[in-house]
Amino acid sequence: MVFKLAQQAEGHWRKLNASELIVKIIEGVQFVDGEMHQAA
């Protein structure tokens, strides 16, 4: 039953905006007011 509920919900999910930036966040790049800032 949980599997079927998850399948149903999956149809309503959407792709994240700027999903390519998630890699940069994982790498530790800082973002301030939407702008990338490298650590000094």
C-alpha positions as CSV (number, residue, x, y, z in Angstrom):
1,M,0.0,0.0,0.0
2,V,2.8,2.4,0.8
3,F,4.5,1.6,-2.5
4,K,1.3,2.5,-4.4
5,L,0.9,5.7,-2.5
6,A,4.5,6.7,-3.3
7,Q,3.9,5.9,-7.0
8,Q,0.8,8.1,-7.0
9,A,2.7,11.0,-5.3
10,E,5.6,10.6,-7.8
11,G,3.3,11.9,-10.6
12,H,3.0,15.2,-8.8
13,W,6.6,15.9,-8.1
14,R,8.5,18.4,-10.1
15,K,12.2,18.9,-11.0
16,L,14.1,21.2,-8.7
17,N,15.0,24.6,-10.1
18,A,18.7,24.9,-10.7
19,S,19.3,21.3,-9.8
20,E,22.8,21.5,-11.3
21,L,23.8,23.8,-8.4
22,I,23.2,21.0,-5.9
23,V,26.7,19.6,-6.7
24,K,28.3,22.9,-5.8
25,I,26.5,23.0,-2.5
26,I,27.7,19.5,-1.7
27,E,31.2,20.6,-2.7
28,G,31.0,23.4,-0.1
29,V,30.5,26.5,-2.3
30,Q,28.9,29.3,-0.3
31,F,26.0,31.2,-1.7
32,V,25.1,34.7,-0.4
33,D,22.0,36.4,-1.7
34,G,21.9,33.9,-4.6
35,E,25.5,34.6,-5.7
36,M,28.3,32.1,-5.5
37,H,31.1,33.0,-3.1
38,Q,34.3,30.9,-2.9
39,A,35.8,30.5,0.6
40,A,38.8,32.8,1.2
